[in-house]
Amino acid sequence: MFGSKATPLVVAGALFMVTAPAHALVKVTNETDATHSVTFDHGVEENRHELAPGDMVEEACPTGCGVRFAGHDFTAVDGNELAIEEGATRPTLKN
């Protein structure tokens, strides 16, 4: 029915599905004038990032993870956008 013209569409669709989730990471932005440490806790593995003022970090949390800032954990999943705001004791959910 579709013949050989369908093959490029299938391949293009498969590539889109493989690359599409890249934008759906947990994003943390430092909106303060100081450097802050942010840790992504995946259970067995923890990744710590030092965020200078205005910096942003993204990390995959497809099944959820803890985002630690100033000793407090915030549960996040891919697609969440968090911000470190002046005077806050934990990241603020922006979306």
Residue frames as qw, qx, qy, qz and C-alpha x, y, z in Angstrom:
[[0.000, 0.886, 0.464, 0.000, 0.00, 0.00, 0.00],
 [0.170, -0.943, 0.100, 0.269, 2.73, 2.54, 0.95],
 [0.807, 0.518, -0.096, 0.266, 5.58, 0.92, -0.92],
 [0.707, 0.051, -0.220, 0.670, 9.15, 2.13, -0.58],
 [0.017, 0.641, -0.014, 0.767, 8.11, 5.72, 0.28],
 [0.681, -0.669, -0.162, -0.250, 6.96, 4.62, 3.74],
 [0.841, -0.104, -0.272, 0.455, 10.44, 3.48, 4.83],
 [0.323, 0.343, -0.204, 0.858, 11.96, 6.99, 5.18],
 [0.434, -0.589, -0.059, -0.679, 8.93, 8.11, 7.18],
 [0.881, -0.402, -0.248, -0.010, 9.26, 5.18, 9.56],
 [0.707, 0.057, -0.248, 0.659, 12.98, 5.82, 10.01],
 [0.048, 0.480, -0.084, 0.872, 12.38, 9.55, 10.57],
 [0.646, -0.575, -0.156, -0.478, 9.64, 8.76, 13.10],
 [0.889, -0.269, -0.277, 0.249, 11.90, 6.35, 14.97],
 [0.504, 0.231, -0.213, 0.805, 14.71, 8.92, 15.12],
 [0.249, -0.581, -0.014, -0.775, 12.30, 11.53, 16.49],
 [0.806, -0.508, -0.209, -0.221, 11.16, 9.13, 19.22],
 [0.824, -0.099, -0.262, 0.492, 14.75, 8.35, 20.19],
 [0.378, 0.215, -0.138, 0.890, 15.87, 12.00, 20.31],
 [0.277, -0.684, -0.318, -0.596, 12.66, 13.66, 21.56],
 [0.672, -0.651, -0.342, 0.085, 13.07, 12.91, 25.31],
 [0.590, 0.127, -0.208, 0.769, 16.31, 14.92, 25.50],
 [0.079, -0.499, 0.015, -0.863, 14.37, 18.08, 26.38],
 [0.698, -0.541, -0.254, -0.396, 12.46, 16.33, 29.16],
 [0.594, 0.064, -0.588, 0.546, 15.19, 16.38, 31.79],
 [0.421, -0.806, -0.340, 0.239, 15.03, 17.84, 35.28],
 [0.397, 0.587, -0.023, 0.705, 16.35, 21.38, 35.01],
 [0.485, -0.728, -0.304, 0.377, 17.69, 23.41, 37.97],
 [0.355, 0.684, 0.034, 0.636, 18.59, 27.09, 37.54],
 [0.473, -0.404, -0.375, 0.688, 20.46, 29.20, 40.10],
 [0.085, 0.808, 0.333, 0.479, 18.64, 32.55, 40.23],
 [0.507, -0.827, -0.100, 0.223, 20.71, 33.93, 43.12],
 [0.238, 0.906, -0.325, 0.133, 23.93, 35.93, 43.37],
 [0.409, -0.595, 0.685, -0.100, 25.82, 33.09, 45.10],
 [0.453, 0.269, -0.825, -0.204, 27.17, 29.69, 44.08],
 [0.740, -0.227, 0.379, -0.508, 25.07, 26.77, 45.34],
 [0.019, -0.230, 0.967, 0.107, 25.56, 23.02, 45.45],
 [0.787, 0.097, 0.022, -0.609, 22.79, 20.83, 44.01],
 [0.174, -0.252, 0.951, 0.042, 22.79, 17.04, 44.29],
 [0.749, 0.080, -0.335, -0.566, 20.70, 14.67, 42.20],
 [0.381, -0.278, 0.838, -0.275, 20.02, 11.55, 44.30],
 [0.663, 0.180, -0.531, -0.495, 19.20, 8.49, 42.19],
 [0.932, -0.304, -0.002, -0.197, 19.28, 6.07, 45.12],
 [0.916, -0.113, 0.086, 0.376, 22.49, 4.16, 44.42],
 [0.548, 0.221, 0.131, 0.796, 24.18, 7.09, 42.68],
 [0.093, -0.895, -0.264, 0.348, 24.41, 10.78, 43.57],
 [0.541, 0.411, 0.195, 0.707, 25.63, 13.53, 41.23],
 [0.267, -0.766, -0.245, 0.531, 26.69, 16.84, 42.78],
 [0.433, 0.601, 0.268, 0.616, 26.85, 20.07, 40.76],
 [0.275, -0.492, -0.207, 0.800, 28.20, 23.47, 41.77],
 [0.277, 0.739, 0.504, 0.350, 25.99, 26.15, 40.20],
 [0.273, -0.109, -0.061, 0.954, 27.42, 29.63, 39.85],
 [0.273, 0.547, 0.338, -0.716, 24.96, 32.55, 39.73],
 [0.523, 0.542, -0.194, -0.629, 22.79, 32.22, 36.61],
 [0.116, 0.296, -0.917, -0.239, 24.02, 28.70, 35.81],
 [0.836, 0.035, 0.065, -0.543, 21.70, 25.82, 34.97],
 [0.097, -0.288, 0.950, 0.073, 22.10, 22.04, 35.13],
 [0.810, 0.084, -0.154, -0.560, 19.96, 19.33, 33.54],
 [0.084, -0.291, 0.949, -0.082, 19.91, 15.68, 34.51],
 [0.583, -0.108, -0.650, -0.476, 17.76, 12.69, 33.59],
 [0.273, -0.087, 0.768, -0.573, 15.36, 11.41, 36.26],
 [0.434, -0.062, -0.660, -0.611, 13.00, 9.16, 34.25],
 [0.562, -0.394, -0.727, -0.031, 11.74, 7.27, 37.31],
 [0.401, -0.882, -0.090, -0.228, 12.11, 10.22, 39.68],
 [0.655, 0.121, -0.401, 0.629, 15.00, 11.36, 41.85],
 [0.387, -0.813, -0.284, 0.329, 15.74, 13.56, 44.80],
 [0.395, 0.658, -0.051, 0.640, 17.14, 17.02, 44.16],
 [0.609, -0.591, -0.332, 0.413, 19.03, 18.16, 47.26],
 [0.240, 0.637, -0.045, 0.731, 19.74, 21.78, 48.04],
 [0.182, -0.541, 0.385, -0.725, 20.72, 23.20, 51.45],
 [0.106, -0.134, 0.901, -0.399, 20.09, 19.81, 53.10],
 [0.604, 0.291, 0.455, -0.586, 16.52, 19.42, 51.86],
 [0.247, 0.039, 0.866, 0.432, 15.29, 17.00, 49.20],
 [0.538, 0.410, 0.058, -0.734, 12.74, 17.79, 46.52],
 [0.610, 0.147, 0.767, 0.137, 11.31, 14.88, 44.51],
 [0.325, 0.616, -0.252, -0.672, 11.52, 15.55, 40.79],
 [0.739, 0.255, 0.608, 0.139, 10.78, 13.75, 37.52],
 [0.367, 0.059, 0.496, 0.785, 11.85, 14.46, 33.96],
 [0.032, 0.666, 0.512, 0.542, 10.23, 17.64, 32.70],
 [0.402, -0.831, -0.307, 0.233, 10.35, 19.47, 36.06],
 [0.390, 0.597, -0.108, 0.693, 11.98, 22.90, 36.04],
 [0.590, -0.671, -0.337, 0.296, 13.34, 24.00, 39.40],
 [0.262, 0.762, -0.133, 0.576, 14.88, 27.28, 40.51],
 [0.565, -0.347, -0.427, 0.615, 17.10, 28.22, 43.42],
 [0.009, -0.835, -0.218, -0.506, 15.73, 31.56, 44.55],
 [0.145, 0.453, -0.448, 0.757, 17.16, 34.06, 47.04],
 [0.402, -0.308, 0.479, -0.717, 16.30, 33.05, 50.62],
 [0.881, -0.022, -0.233, -0.412, 14.78, 29.68, 49.64],
 [0.487, -0.481, 0.714, -0.145, 15.66, 26.54, 51.56],
 [0.604, 0.107, 0.773, 0.162, 14.77, 24.22, 48.67],
 [0.091, 0.005, 0.584, 0.807, 14.37, 24.52, 44.90],
 [0.449, 0.404, 0.331, -0.725, 11.11, 26.08, 43.70],
 [0.473, 0.319, 0.779, 0.260, 9.04, 24.24, 41.07],
 [0.067, 0.385, -0.183, -0.902, 8.64, 26.57, 38.07],
 [0.404, 0.063, -0.596, -0.691, 6.26, 24.49, 35.93]]
